[in-house]
Structure formats: structure tokens, C-alpha cells
Amino acid sequence: MKIAVTGASGFIGRHVLTSLLKSQVEVIAVTRDTARLDDLSRHVRIIAMDIAHPTADCFEQMGCPDVLIHLAWDGLPHYKSLHHFETELPRQYHFLKTMIEAGLPSLLVTGTCFEYGIQSGPLSAEIQTQPNNPYGYAKDALRQQLNFLQSIEPFNLTWARLFYMYGEGQPNSSLYPKLKESILCGDKVFNMSGGEQLRDYLSVEEVASRITRLAMTGGNVGTINICSGKPISVRRLVDQWLQKNGWEIELNLGYYPYPDYEPMAFWGDSSQFDAISAPERATDIFAGN
């Protein structure tokens, strides 16, 4: 099997490459900056490509992969920027449509929990989306566009809706690297929100493993949550990181306000992915039943 990965040099992308290399597949890494993947050049085929301006033969340039894991998306973490639907959405759809029309059999695209909008509690992949920021809206619109495209062009689609994650290589604007930086700098106090919000977190290694597993089926899975299915308060999560790493720092709770684009308590329903682990049900699930 031949699997291509866009956004391969990004936070999630590098972990997905590592996960794929544990399997018997040929890996094609697609990125604008090939130098960022020099350390993997002996193990994967690296293609320089800007998906914002794809050529008509981009599918052939990738070596005609069996599956495309599409992680690339510009403009983050500015979730409220109009760039997401004014510029990024049409670019994304054009690129993916070009790949599909050229013969791509299977596509996995990462979505976002922001597609759910301000909905609280456990969120299943089947509930109606209600995005309330430009990023969530654009991702949800791309999903619907691809669903319509399936009625014209035959291809398998997996929409892997991501929740929260943490791990090495994460952008500095995220909670985990900010905490780690404060520790390494010798700060006595770490400023954060009140920490009472409930979220759904997985390590990026586990996220990459689940994406790999879904991609390797090559099936028409549809929309599926990539999540733990277990809510945890941000305060408790930070305490766990401190304990696990032997870090000590005073938490200045309530320094930052809670984000206005998220509910106070929401997490993913992981039952669909959990069922994949049951061999007797896996075939039905991957067939989209």
C-alpha cells in the first residue's frame, strides 16, 4: 500500500509519518519545506508541493497513492480569521477534487471538534454540526463539499474529527509547550485560565496511531471522532503533566478568561472508533454500515 501525507512536516504530520513507518507501507511525505524532513529522507519519499497551487498532475507527482492523509491547513491557530472560508476552503476543495478526479481511491481528511460549535456534553459523530467560528465553519463546509463530490466521483472518504492533543513538536501557542517553557525558564508562576473547563485530550502519538489505522483500511468510514471519550478538566490535566514530569510551579488560576468560542464542558464520543477494535464488527464499520 502507498500512502501520501500532506502537511507532513507539521506537528501531527511528523507523528503520522513515524506511525506509518511502523507498518509495511510506502510513505510519501508532501510539504512545502522539504528541509524540515531531512532527518526522514532515508525512510520516506519527500515531495515538495504547495497544495494552494496544485498542478494538474499532482496525483502523478505523488506516485499515484492508494490513500491520501490530508492534514494540511493554513491559518491556525487564528480560529476567527475569515481566511479560513474566504481563502483556505476553496483552495482545499480544489486540491482534493484535482486529486480525486485524477484517480485517488481513498481520502482521509482531519476535521475539528469546532465543527460542533457551542454544544455541550458528549458529542457523537452523528449529531448535527453547528460551527460558530470561521475555522470550524470552513472545515465543516469542506466535509459537506466532499460528500457531494462522492455522488459524482467514486472515492472512499474518512473524515477524522480531531479533539485536543498534546505532545512534542506542538506549536508554542498551545498549553503544553507553554507550561514546559515556563518550567525550563525557571518561572515560579504559570498563568492560565480557571481550569474548570472539561475537554477531551489524547497524546499526539495516539492521535497519529488512530489516523494511521483508519487510513490503512482504505475504507469509506465516513465521519468519526478521534478522541479519548473521557472528559478531563484542564486543571487536572495540567496537574497530571506536572506530576508525570516531576515539574514544580505555582498555577495562577483565572489569569486568562475562558475562550468565548467553546462551551465549558464538551468531549467526544469514541464508541465508533472503539468498535473498530472488535474484529467481528470492524468489517461492517469500515464499509460504512
C-alpha positions in Angstrom: 0.0 0.0 0.0 1.2 3.5 -0.9 0.1 6.3 1.5 0.7 10.1 0.9 0.6 12.6 3.7 0.1 16.4 3.2 1.2 18.7 5.9 3.8 16.1 6.6 6.3 18.4 8.3 3.7 19.8 10.8 3.0 18.9 14.4 0.6 16.0 13.6 2.2 15.2 10.3 5.6 14.2 11.7 4.0 11.9 14.2 1.8 10.3 11.5 4.9 9.6 9.4 6.6 7.9 12.4 3.4 5.8 12.9 3.2 4.9 9.2 6.8 3.8 9.2 6.0 1.1 11.7 3.8 -0.6 9.1 4.5 -2.2 5.8 3.5 0.7 3.6 5.3 3.0 1.2 5.1 6.6 2.6 5.2 9.8 0.5 5.6 13.0 2.6 4.2 16.1 0.9 5.4 19.5 2.2 6.3 23.0 1.1 9.6 22.9 3.1 11.4 19.6 2.4 14.3 20.7 4.6 12.1 20.2 7.7 12.0 16.5 6.9 15.7 15.9 6.1 16.0 13.6 9.1 13.4 11.2 7.5 14.7 11.4 3.9 16.2 7.8 4.1 12.8 6.4 5.1 10.2 8.2 3.2 9.8 9.8 -0.3 9.6 13.5 0.2 7.7 15.7 -2.4 7.9 19.5 -2.5 4.4 20.8 -3.3 2.2 23.8 -2.4 -1.4 22.5 -2.4 -2.6 26.1 -2.7 -1.4 26.0 -6.3 -1.6 22.3 -7.4 -0.6 21.2 -10.9 -2.9 19.1 -12.9 -0.6 16.1 -12.4 -0.2 16.4 -8.6 -1.6 12.9 -8.2 1.0 11.5 -10.5 3.8 13.6 -8.8 2.9 11.7 -5.6 3.3 8.4 -7.3 -0.5 7.7 -7.5 -1.0 6.8 -3.8 -3.7 4.4 -2.7 -4.6 6.7 0.2 -4.1 10.4 0.9 -3.9 11.5 4.6 -4.7 15.2 4.3 -3.5 17.2 7.3 -2.5 20.5 5.6 -4.4 23.6 6.6 -3.1 27.2 6.8 -4.1 30.0 9.1 -4.0 28.3 12.5 -4.4 29.0 15.4 -6.4 32.1 14.3 -9.8 30.3 14.5 -11.7 33.5 14.0 -9.9 34.7 10.8 -12.1 35.0 7.7 -9.1 33.5 5.8 -10.5 30.0 6.6 -13.6 30.3 4.4 -12.6 33.1 2.1 -9.2 31.7 1.0 -8.4 28.3 2.5 -11.7 26.5 1.9 -11.7 27.0 -1.9 -8.0 26.1 -2.1 -8.5 22.9 -0.1 -11.5 21.7 -2.2 -9.8 22.5 -5.5 -6.7 20.5 -4.5 -8.7 17.5 -3.2 -11.0 17.5 -6.2 -8.0 17.5 -8.5 -6.6 14.5 -6.7 -9.9 12.6 -6.8 -10.6 13.3 -10.5 -7.1 12.1 -11.3 -7.9 8.7 -9.7 -7.2 8.9 -5.9 -9.1 5.9 -4.5 -9.3 6.8 -0.8 -9.0 10.0 1.2 -8.7 10.7 4.9 -9.1 14.4 6.0 -8.8 15.6 9.5 -11.7 17.7 10.8 -12.1 19.5 14.1 -14.3 19.4 17.2 -15.0 23.1 16.4 -17.5 21.8 13.8 -19.8 21.1 16.8 -19.9 24.7 17.9 -21.3 25.6 21.3 -22.7 22.1 22.1 -22.0 20.7 25.5 -21.6 17.2 26.8 -20.6 14.0 24.9 -20.6 14.7 21.2 -21.1 11.8 18.7 -20.0 12.0 15.1 -23.6 11.7 14.0 -25.1 14.8 15.7 -25.8 17.9 13.7 -22.8 20.3 13.4 -23.3 23.9 14.5 -19.9 25.7 13.9 -19.6 29.1 15.4 -16.2 30.3 14.2 -14.7 30.6 10.7 -12.3 27.7 11.1 -15.0 25.3 12.3 -17.3 26.5 9.6 -14.7 26.1 6.8 -13.8 22.6 7.9 -17.5 21.6 8.1 -18.2 23.1 4.7 -15.3 21.1 3.2 -16.7 17.9 4.6 -20.1 18.6 3.0 -18.5 19.5 -0.3 -16.6 16.2 -0.3 -19.8 14.3 0.5 -21.5 15.9 -2.5 -18.4 15.1 -4.7 -18.8 11.5 -3.7 -22.1 11.4 -5.6 -20.3 12.2 -8.8 -16.8 10.8 -8.3 -16.3 7.4 -6.7 -13.9 7.5 -3.8 -13.7 6.4 -0.2 -13.8 9.2 2.4 -12.9 9.2 6.1 -13.5 12.5 8.0 -11.4 12.1 11.2 -12.7 14.8 13.5 -9.9 15.8 16.0 -10.4 17.0 19.5 -7.5 18.2 21.7 -4.0 16.8 21.8 -0.6 17.4 23.3 3.0 16.3 22.8 6.4 17.1 21.4 6.6 19.5 18.5 3.3 21.2 19.4 3.1 24.9 18.4 4.3 27.2 21.2 0.9 28.8 21.4 -0.6 25.6 23.0 -1.0 24.9 26.6 1.6 22.0 27.0 4.5 23.8 25.3 3.7 27.0 27.2 3.8 25.1 30.5 7.1 23.3 29.6 8.7 26.6 28.6 7.8 28.2 31.9 9.4 25.2 33.7 12.6 25.3 31.7 12.8 29.1 32.2 12.6 28.6 35.9 9.4 30.6 36.3 7.8 30.4 39.7 4.3 31.0 38.5 2.3 29.8 35.4 -0.6 31.9 34.3 -3.6 30.0 33.0 -7.4 30.0 32.9 -9.5 28.9 35.8 -9.0 25.3 34.6 -12.6 24.2 35.3 -13.5 23.6 31.6 -13.9 19.9 30.6 -12.1 18.8 27.5 -11.1 15.7 25.6 -7.3 15.1 25.3 -5.1 12.5 23.6 -1.4 12.4 23.2 -0.4 13.2 19.6 1.2 9.8 19.4 -2.1 8.2 20.0 -3.8 10.5 17.5 -1.3 9.6 14.9 -1.7 5.9 15.6 -5.5 6.2 15.1 -5.2 8.2 11.9 -2.8 5.5 10.6 -5.1 2.7 11.5 -8.1 4.4 9.7 -6.0 5.3 6.6 -4.7 1.7 6.2 -8.2 0.3 5.9 -8.7 2.3 2.7 -12.4 2.2 3.5 -15.3 4.5 3.3 -15.6 5.1 7.1 -17.4 8.5 6.9 -17.2 10.9 9.9 -15.5 9.6 13.0 -14.2 11.2 16.2 -10.5 10.9 17.2 -10.8 11.3 20.9 -10.5 9.7 24.3 -14.2 9.7 25.1 -13.2 10.8 28.6 -13.7 14.3 29.8 -11.0 15.9 32.0 -10.7 19.3 33.5 -7.8 21.4 32.2 -6.6 22.0 35.8 -6.5 18.2 36.4 -4.7 17.7 33.1 -2.0 20.2 34.0 -1.6 18.6 37.4 -1.0 15.3 35.7 1.6 16.8 33.4 3.4 18.3 36.4 3.3 15.0 38.3 4.4 12.9 35.4 7.4 15.1 34.6 8.4 15.9 38.1 7.8 19.6 37.5 7.0 22.2 40.2 5.4 25.5 39.6 2.6 27.6 41.1 -0.5 27.8 39.0 -2.1 31.2 38.7 -5.6 30.1 38.0 -8.1 32.6 36.4 -5.4 34.8 34.9 -6.9 34.2 31.4 -10.6 34.3 30.6 -12.3 31.2 29.1 -12.5 31.2 25.3 -15.8 32.5 24.0 -15.9 30.1 21.1 -16.1 26.9 23.2 -18.6 25.6 25.7 -17.4 24.9 29.3 -17.8 21.2 29.0 -17.6 19.0 25.9 -15.9 15.8 24.9 -16.1 13.3 22.1 -18.0 10.0 21.9 -15.3 7.5 20.9 -17.7 4.5 20.6 -17.4 4.3 16.8 -13.7 4.1 16.9 -13.7 1.8 19.9 -15.9 -0.6 18.0 -13.3 -0.9 15.3 -11.1 -2.8 17.8 -13.7 -5.6 17.8 -12.7 -7.8 14.9 -16.2 -9.1 14.4 -17.6 -5.6 13.8 -14.6 -4.0 12.0 -15.7 -5.0 8.5 -19.2 -3.5 8.9 -17.9 -0.3 10.3 -15.3 0.2 7.6 -18.0 -0.5 5.0 -19.9 2.5 6.4 -22.7 0.3 7.9 
